[in-house]
């Protein structure tokens, strides 16, 4: 399994920035709009102009939280 820093680096390498929007986050995570919204609900938001942005490290930390819940058999995006 990838570490938090490896995931954050991969996001940065994929999009050329550590700060990405919700659409890019959904593309990276492979989630539809609804699930993406549930996943990102607890990720800190950076407002830069018209859209919300998310830091790659925060997304990676959220993924780690989900992985921990799944490993204990209580998978939930609301973690």
N, C-alpha and C positions, 0 to 999 in steps of 0.2 A: 504494500500500500504506500502511496505517496504521502510525504509529510506536508504539513501546512505550508511551509516555505516553498516546497517543490510545486504544489498546486498554484500558489500565488505567482510563481515565476512562469509557469506554463500559461496562465491567463495573460500575463504581461507579454509574453512572447507571441501568443496567438493574436492579440489585438493591438499590440504596439503601445500599450499604456496599462498602468496599474489601476486606473480609474475607468470603469466601463458603465454603460447604461444597462437598463433592464433587458432590452432586446438582446444585447451581446451576452449578458449573463445567462439568459434562457438558451441561447445558441450553444454556449459552452456546456451548460448543464444538461442539455437535451430535454428541456421541459417545455410543455405547452404554456400558454399565457397564464392560465389559471393556477397551475402548480408552481410556476415561476413566482407569481405574486405571493402565494402562501410561503414559499421558501424564503423570499427576500423580505417578508414582513418584519422579521426580527434582525435584519442586517442594517447597520447604521447607514444613513443616507447622506450624500453630499449634494447639495443643490447648487448646480452650476448653470445658471441661465434657466432655460425652459424645462430641462429634464432632470430627473433624479439620477445620480451616479452612485456607484458602489465601488469600494476599494477591493482589489483582488485578495488582499490578506483577510478582510472581513468575510468574504465569500468562502475562502478556504477554511476559516475557523468554523463557519456555519456547516460546511460539509463534514468537518470532523465531529461536530455535535450530532449530526444525523447518523454518521457511521457508528457512533457509540450507542445510540438508541437502537439501531438496527441489530447490532451485535447482541443486545440483550433481549431482542424479540419484541420490543415495544416501539417500532418504527413510527415516527410522526414528524411532520414538518414543523409542528408547533413547538417541539422540543423545549 
